[in-house]
Amino acid sequence: MHNDLTVHPSDNQTPSSAGTEEAIRDEIRQLETQLAAAKAKLENISPSPDISPPPLPPETLHLWLLLADSALPIGSFAFSSSLESFILHRSQTPSPQTTPRASLTRFLRLSLLSVSTTTIPFVAAAFRDPTAAALLDDTLDASTTCQVARRASISQGRALCSVWDKSFATSLLPANNTPTVTFYKPDHFAVSWGVITRRTGILPDTPYALHQVLFVFLFNHVKAVLSAAVRLSLIGPYVAQQILAAPDTRAMVQAAVERGGKMAVEEAGQSVPALDLWQGRHEKLYTRIFNS
Amino acid sequence: MNDTATTAGDAAATSIPAGDGLIHVRLLPPEQLTLYQLNFKYPLKLISPAPGQRAKSLTVFVLSYGGGLVGGDQVNLRVEVEEGAKLCLQTQGTTKIFKQTPESPPTAQRLTARIHAGASLLLLPDPIQPFADSNYLQHQIFELADTTTDTSSLVLLDWVTEGRAARNEHWSLTRFESRNEVFATTTTSTSNTQRGRLLLRDTMILDTATDDIGETLRARQDGQTIFATIIIRGRVFAQLIAYITARYTNEPRIGQKRWDTDDDSRRHSAVEVAARRSGVLWAASSVRGFLLVKVSGVEVEGVKVFVRGLLSEVDGEGVPAADGCITAAFGEGMFRCLE
């Protein structure tokens, strides 16, 4: 890289140039102080909207507390997203160096990568255009080629639609003055998540709202995997909270949101092929606690 | 290879774009299978050994000059299998994908195959072998004309290896994407047949761009050196589907017990023990009228033996069934790429 300001080693040896350098540094410091002061002045006159995120209205907060609640009756506790199978396949080839916690965090990384490229594009597409739900649902059905994953997705998707019909449609919508409309109820979890968050009428069609939709979906996925890990006795509940609260976990979810949010559904696909094998072989376990 | 191989298509194909090819198979009355059309252009090469008088199927070898594809090569093959016809597509050795040069686009192979009512297609190639720093996109589309009585039949095998292990290549590729899509066809009022509903889409994406999750592609592949996908549909292969489904149902269970030594309800067959020893993992799913099989393994050879066993319906001792579905319908020599 060529740069006019580059100080050549030979220049540095003359005492006069060292003095000049000090003067320039002083000037930079001075200018930076001035810049900061000018920015603060501008901020006082007109607070710029694009720097700070929009505030979270109470009805949005309410919606996310409902949908992120582990008591949401969609039965997520019954699915381990193939963690159970992964762990049992591990235990056949035991390696003393790997702790259960290390195995779990590795699994979380792989699982988030996989979900971000197989499922998230469908959540995003359904949120952006809920009228396309029927086609998206059929496309996701055609793209979910593992029958174990498919049962898990359909079970939770239908359950979420039941929550809509039996609860949200009669209480959440009137509370927010959203008119009740009948619409296609998707089978698959990803599509129903996108459609239902949008149909509440609470979230606008903005990238910021979409980001929240995807973030909560993926964070719920992490919570479900961690809760499965606790019940599989891989970790205790405090460690589960440690992992859930860690900035690393947040960053992983954030990265998954960004990766999957910009993929079209036609581009979706399995990015961790080993997961397909573990997930498919879940039915072959001697004993199992979970349905996936 | 038969010396009377059909290669005449090359000369007639000067007007088609580079890498394009067309295979059109027709059944002439009473029972004569013919290559109605066979065109191709460099770097694609198609060779068809002349079929015998009573051949049950036609075989076409899909080749590339130099035995591999370099950065920027674009292969575009269209296949049409007419009513009553049977076509088997094979290769001669792995498809090597060479490294991408800075100025070249990804290497791409596209296949569009239409399978008419009463027609069947076997796609049994050697594995794809992506070399270090290669960038490959494979997109295969299959259009089934008859999905109501399921007389359009298909077996497709799609597999990829880690690269040249002898050169210490273990998933050292830059990017690899393979997409298999099966569509139904619909007939419009003007009796044009066009692509209809998406029936199945199976996609594998291996991308080093996602190494930023804190685990490299090689590590994500979890010690497996080969991944295979088999997709089967159609009446002709009903017996094969039933065989594989039964084998998966009887597959030894995984768990706390050591399945190969512990006392179980039954003795494990030689085939199961061999698969186990060579680190084969497999799963079968029945989805939307298809049987979809995923296989991975720590050694390529073991997976080849296993896949050949599945497709030739071997018994517990590894002996292929005398009335194996593929051989019965297509004749001998369908498993060359699996040997």
Interface residues (C-beta under 8 A of the other chain):
Chain A: S85 L88 H89 S91 Q92 R106 R109 L110 L112 L113 T117 D138 T139 D141 A142 S143 T144 T145 C146 Q147 V148 R150 M252 A255 R259 A268 G269 Q270 S271 V272 P273 A274 D276 L277 Q279 G280 R281 K284 L285 Y286 T287
Chain B: E177 R179 R197 L198 L199 L200 R201 D202 T203 M204 I205 L206 D207 T210 D212 I213 G214 E215 R220 Q221 D222 Q224 F227 E251 P252 R253 I254 G255 Q256 K257 L281 W282 A283 A284 S285 S286 V287 R288 L292 K294 S296
